[in-house]
Amino acid sequence: MIGAVRYGDEDSPNRIAIAVCTLGAVRAEWWLMSTSAAQPLGTAQAFVTIIGETIEDARNLAAAYAETGGWEYLMFWDDDVVPHKLNAVEYLLETMDQNDEIDILGGVYPARTMVPIPIVYQERGGKVWWGWENGHIHRVWMTGTGFTVYRMSSLKKLNPTKKEMRFENGKVWHMPRYFRMEGNVDDYQLAIDAEKAGLSWYVHGGVTADQMELSGKRYRFEDAKQRIEVPA
């Protein structure tokens, strides 16, 4: 199921569609952040909710909505990602507007693992990269896709395959597969596809977030730091 609400004047250009892929239940902390978050002024935006679909189908349905609606940017805000700042979306969007060379821009959040490392890699097959901690914008190979903005004109360069979807009324639709699940992850596969297409992926070190399970268990990348303290 997919639903969307558009905000902005009727004659405002469609700037950013923020998509939430969910099974339906979210934490109150996430809901409070998403409803309180500062949004860009003087521009049209959409809040798109996809419920009950697989990760791959949900992401591609959101991309199809953004493409057919002529939205300039698509953003994923996963239902387990809780940003640290209320203006995190504005930071990402403004960075995209001011830097045309950025095709994909991700914030920083941790993996939901025993050691919650930040999902930021500078090269394929490399180790976790902590250079983003200076708060600057850096070109990387991959970030997590759960709090990330995509330039739609760039996403189309992925030359996606298509998946046949049949509806109860008998209609058939061939959905573009911009996002592909390979090995139970979509971010790694997207990084491979983006690299092949010549897209540039950046991380914004000033936009950080936690991950949170429905149980309330919270993952913080700060808890993954294992550094020796050097006396001053």
Buried (B, 14 or more C-beta within 10 A) or exposed (E): EBEBEBEBEEEEEBBBBBBBBBEEEBBEEBEEBBEEBEBBEEBBBBBBBBBEBEBBBBBBBBBBBBBEBEBBBBBBBBBBBBBBBEBBBBBBBEBBBEEEEBBBBBBBBBBBEEEBBBBBBBEEEEEBBBEBBEEEBBEBBBBBBBBBBBBBEBBBBBEBEEBEEEEEEEEEEEBBBBBBBEEEBBBBBBBBBBBEBEBBBBBBBBBBBBBBEEEEEBBBBEBBEEEEEEEE
